[in-house]
Amino acid sequence: MKQYLLSVYHPEGDIPAPDVVEKINRDVTALNAELQSAGAWVFAGGLFPSSTATVVQARDGDVLVTDGPFVEGKEHIGGFWVIRAADLDAALEWGKKATRACAAAVEVRPFHDEAED
């Protein structure tokens, strides 16, 4: 099976109401259980806001360390799943479930040179 990254994009500074956050947490927990039960689960995690990011970058022989996200934008990755799926269509089905569960855009991308199971 191939591995795919499902990246969750959240609008910067957009904090849903507490009842919405509770529903998202319930739905994501249920999705995680479904992924695990189906054998598709590899790893997942939620991230702190992009304002907590630190960028480490090699430039002209030096390594620069700067505060803040690498890319300035209206949306940033707020969490992700790494899953196993037979093909892109199967991964997209998980992506559809993920976008419903977390109420945010989800990008589905295959890994390069993934090991076959």
N, C-alpha and C positions, 0 to 999 in steps of 0.2 A: 504494500500500500504506500501511496505517496503521502508526504506531509505538506500541510498548508498552514499559512499564517492568516488568522482572521483578526484584523486590526480594527479596534473600535475608535471612531473619531467623535470627540465631544466638542461642541462649541466652547470657545474660550470664555470663562467667567460665567457660563450658564449653569446655575445650580437649581435643579428641580425642587419642587416643594417636598417636604418630608414624606407625605403619603405616596408621592410618585417614586421617591427613592426606595421606600419600603417595597413597593410593587416590583420595581426593577430588581432589587436584591432577591426577592422570592423567585422571580422568573429566571434570573441568571443561575441561581442555585439549582432550580429544576432542570435547566438546560445542561448544567455541568453534570448532574446525575445521569441525564439521558446520554450525554457524550460518553461518560464512563461505562454505562451499561452496554452501549453499542460497541465498545472497544475503540472508539474514535479519539478518546482523550489522550493527549500527550502532556500538555502543560497549559496553564492559564494564569493570568494575573491582572490585577487592577493597578493603575499607576496614580501617584499623587499628581497634582496639577503641574502643567508645564513650567510654571514659575519656580518650581523646586529643582528644575533640571540644571545640570552643569555640563558644559561642552568641553571635551578634551580633543584638541586638534593639532596635528603636526603641520607646521608651516615654516618653510625656509630653514629647515634643520632644527628648529625649536619646537617645543610643545607648548601650546597656549591652553590655558584653562580659563573659561569665562562662565559667568552666571547666566542663567536663562536658557530658553530653548534654542536649538540650532537654527530652526526656521521660525521666522515671525509669521504668524498666520491667525486666522479666525478660528481654526480648529486644530486640535492636537490629539495625538493618540492618548486615550484614557485607559486603555486596557487591551488585552489580546488573548487569543487562544492559539495554541499550536495543536492541530488535529491530524489524524490519519484518515484518508478517504481514498476510495478506489480510483477516483478520477475527479476532474474539475466539476462535473455536474453534481456529484455527491457532495463535494466541498461546498458548492453553492447552495445546496439544500441546507447544510448546517449554517451557512452564512445568513440565509433567510430566517432561520430560527433565531440566530444570534441578534439580528437587527430588531426583531420583534421583542426579544427578551430585554435588551438593554436600551431600547428606544433611541438608538443612535445609528449613524451610518457605519457599515462594516465593509472593509475592503478584504477580499479574498485573494491570496497570492500563493503560488506554489514555491516550494523550496528548490533550489538548484541541487542537482546531483544527490537527491535523497536516496537513502539506502532502501532497497526493496526488502520487505519482510518475507 
